[in-house]
Amino acid sequence: MSALEVNKILASIIIAILVVVIISHLGDILIDVDNDNLTETAYKIEIEENQEILGATLNNDINIEPISSLLLSASSAKGQKIYKKCGSCHNYEKNGMDKVGPSLWNIINRPKADIAGYNYSKALAEFGGVWNYEELAAFLYKPKDFMEGTKMNFAGLKKVQDRADLVLFLREQSDNPAELP
Ligand code: HEC
């Protein structure tokens, strides 16, 4: 065996040992991270995100003006015109077929996600409660903010007068319109 060959064999043995040592240390480092640091970091991020969500919700609450005081003087004729923005996806007639979105007949104080046979998103199906005047108006301000995960792709109605006019119009699409607030 030449000296060169002996060297080669020695070198491969040393490399093999080095690799084993490095891998076992790597393992230690990874397990360390798993046990302590990771759990701690995950917890921290969770808190920060919650605070962010809380902040966003608070901001929205401040921005969304209530419609109740405007309903008495609102115009359902104007509301019907504004409804054109909804009409591509929703019917409002009694016994109207569901389109991309569910029928809006009798929507005021109707339980959320109440149309049998309509395939609601999980977000809306599990939201709970009824569509009272203010919740409906807040939803229409910016649907995806009010209900994270809704599949209603609509940017929203930013003017409080538009929301009041539209909601007044929708209220009349019922055999028994709900009392005004
Ligand atoms: C691009 C289509 C689209 C437009 C435009 C649209 N919607 Fe929707 N809407 C939907 C879909 C889809 C859903 C079902 C959402 C879900 O399951 O998350 C929905 C759900 C709703 C619901 C909940 C109904 C229930 O049974 O709980 C209301 C109320 C509503 N829309 C009102 C409106 C109004 C009012 C407008 C007009 C300002 C409008 N939508 C515009 C697609 C649309």
Residues whose N, C-alpha, C, O or C-beta is under 5 A from the ligand:
A	BS01	HEC	K85 C86 C89 V100 G101 P102 P111 K112 A113 D114 I115 N119 Y120 S121 L124 G149 T150 K151 M152 N153 F154
